[in-house]
């Protein structure tokens, strides 16, 4: 038995008893057990939290950034990136169980995984048939942290490739505010007209930021089109 085995077993037992209230640094410490089986991962967990500011910051860090922290090797970096990717896929799998988009909340659940942990702005579309049954979700563009160019051609191609007759546009703001900009409104109006000419209805434009989401339709913008 290793010198850390007793502590590790206690931490595992504590986590299983109350996972929802387990502190972030302890979750990270526990996770790092599996990449560093013979060392004390508590100091490393604290170093990572201090370096990146939060558990989300640790998971958002690139492998190169992670490996700059003393004690983080390839195994730990890969494990941390796998955890983030598993979270994204879990959200996508859960949301795909609902295949009729009859509420904004359903659309948000389907599109949110596209922006999970995103460091850049992204554009995605939710394509549906005439009964609003989901045909597919596609990420169509990604830009830098300041802006993303919404490519109408790629959005149209995604819609046509799935034979969609209804579509919801979505993008994220990495600034932390899910508030539609003047450019967002111009893009929405332009895309609405382009899709209308193709027999496709743009039902909504959703803007995501962290855990927040704003619907331009529910905000009243679509009434002006």
Residue, then its C-alpha position, 0 to 999 in steps of 0.5 A: x500500500x502506498x503512503x497516499x492510499x488511505x487519503x485517496x480512499x477517504x477522498x473517494x468515499x467522501x466524493x461518492x457520499x456528497x458529489x454535489x457539494x464536493x469542492x472544486x479543488x478536491x474534484x480536481x485532486x481526485x481526478x488527478x489520482x488517475x494520472x499521477x498514481x504515486x504522488x500527492x495530487x493535492x498541491x498540484x490541484x491547488x497550483x492548477x486552480x491558482x494558475x487558471x483561476x477556476x475549475x472551468x479555467x483548468x478544463x479550458x486550458x490547452x494541453x500546452x498551457x497545462x503542461x507548463x505547470x510543474x507536475x502536469x505531464x501528458x497523461x494528466x493533460x489528456x485526462x483533463x481534456x477528455x473530461x471536458x470532451x465527455x461533458x460536451x458529449x454528455x450534454x449533446x446526448x441528453x439533449x438529443x433525446x428531445x427531437x421536437x422543438x416546440x419551446x425555446x428551452x428545447x432549442x437551447x438544450x440542443x444548441x448549448x453543447x456547441x458552445x460548451x467550453x468555447x474560447x472563441x465565438x462560434x456559429x451553429x444552426x439547428x435544422x428541422x423539418x416542417x413539423x419542427x422535428x430535429x434533422x441535425x445540429x451543425x457548427x458552421x463557423x468559428x472566429x476569434x475571441x472578439x468576433x465571428x463572421x457569420x457565413x451565410x453560404x455555410x448556413x444555407x449549405x447546412x440547411x439544404x444538406x439536411x432538407x430543412x424547412x425550419x432553422x434556428x441560428x445560434x452563436x455565443x458571446x465570449x464577453x460574458x453578456x448574452x445581449x444582441x449587438x446591432x451586428x447580430x440584428x443585421x445578420x438576423x434580418x439578412x439571413x431571414x430574407x435569404x432563407x425565406x427566398x429558399x422556402x426555409x423559415x428562420x424561427x429564432x436567433x439564440x445568443x449564448x454566454x456562459x449559462x445564459x441564453x437570449x432569444x431574439x424572437x422572445x425579445x420581440x425582434x422578429x415582430x419587426x420582420 
